[in-house]
Amino acid sequence: MTIRSGRHFLQIPGPTNVPDRVLRAIDAATIDHRGPEFAQLAKEVLAGLKRVFRTSQPVIIYPASGTGAWEAALVNTLSPGDRVLMFETGWFAALWKEMADRLGLDVQMVPGDWRHGVDPAAVEEKLRADAQKKIRAVCVVHNETSTGVTSRIAEIRAAIDRAAHPALFLVDTISSLASMDYRHDEWKVDVTVAGSQKGLMLPPGLSFNAISAKAREASRTAGLKRAYWDWAPMLQANEAGFFPYTPATNMLYGLREALRMLEDEGLENVFRRHARHAEATRRAVRAWGLEVNCADEREHSASLTAVVLPPGHDADRVRQVALDKFDLSLGTGLGKLKGRVFRIGHLGSFNDLMLCGTLCGVEMSLRLAGVPSKPGGVDAALEHLQRSPT
Ligand SMILES: Cc1ncc(COP(=O)(O)O)c(C=O)c1O
């Protein structure tokens, strides 16, 4: 085994670096999950989460990865054979679709090129064409972690409204929540799906559903089978600060601390920080003479950047060099982007010098891996960081 000194750079787009404050908070004695101290903890985190989702409606916490919260969103609101409208923005949208197929839903998938987000005009067109209002839900991945493309949720909401369609609106914010602007209530989202391991700065293991009154109403008649994921017993137990089963107590200690950190910094400042690091990263990529995968200026992700390699060069080779030489983990290309892109995560607990270290590692790795690239990417990023103070 190689002994490495210094800190590992975990710059995949999640799981992200867990701050020491959160790690210390998790490292505490587990308490009785049916006692008064726990109820206080649960009430505090449930209230804090509402502020992050920007909702006054309930948020449910599952001891599960994001995939569990995807399933919960579908099985609580839909019935076998229900038609759902989905958009192939990338790997995660495709996986959510596959799950919907397996649950027995009738998925209408709008194809995509993995370089663009969901086109609001296409949403409007599909919904207007649905004269019989058969589509029960529109499902969108806000930030496609596989491509670095962010769909414009407010515009998609406006498109649904223009079509005057009653479909539920289900949004995956697994790699956007607490990294970029998101408004569950204002954008009239019915179920927002999120996970702990990205903008929320926690280890993997918790996931969330924020639910609207309309979604709750739909859950009363939704016919898909559900037991563990059922919202009803959870909502009832949560009222008193409890869970219908043993909760992930120590993760909730971590969540409480992470929510305090986000509030200390201020959500607007958190979003500005992410946008600034993303812009600096894109400037570095362009200065290297490489291409950013996102093809629309309005849709650049603030939480990650997918970098396209010139034909004939393997992105996983760059990742291998970065790991071997610099102890830097970069995200791999997923699905049809395997080998063609690597992804730089710049989300969660992250600052200017962490970004500089990451970009230095990428610049050196590109050269060592023999990828034709120009020097000066790091300088371009530094220039941006200096000119746009926090
Ligand atoms: C946008 C998005 N959706 C869903 C998932 C699946 O979440 P998990 O791997 O936590 O189950 C991920 C994971 O990275 C994701 O980035």
The ligand as an ORCA input file, in Angstrom:
! r2SCAN-3c Opt
* xyz 0 1
  C     -28.691     13.812    -10.140
  C     -28.610     12.504     -9.415
  N     -29.720     11.776     -9.249
  C     -29.706     10.597     -8.614
  C     -28.534     10.071     -8.100
  C     -28.564      8.739     -7.414
  O     -28.296      8.939     -6.049
  P     -27.593      7.808     -5.162
  O     -26.372      7.371     -5.882
  O     -27.313      8.544     -3.859
  O     -28.587      6.730     -4.978
  C     -27.359     10.794     -8.228
  C     -26.089     10.261     -7.708
  O     -25.029     10.817     -7.904
  C     -27.400     12.035     -8.904
  O     -26.284     12.757     -9.059
*
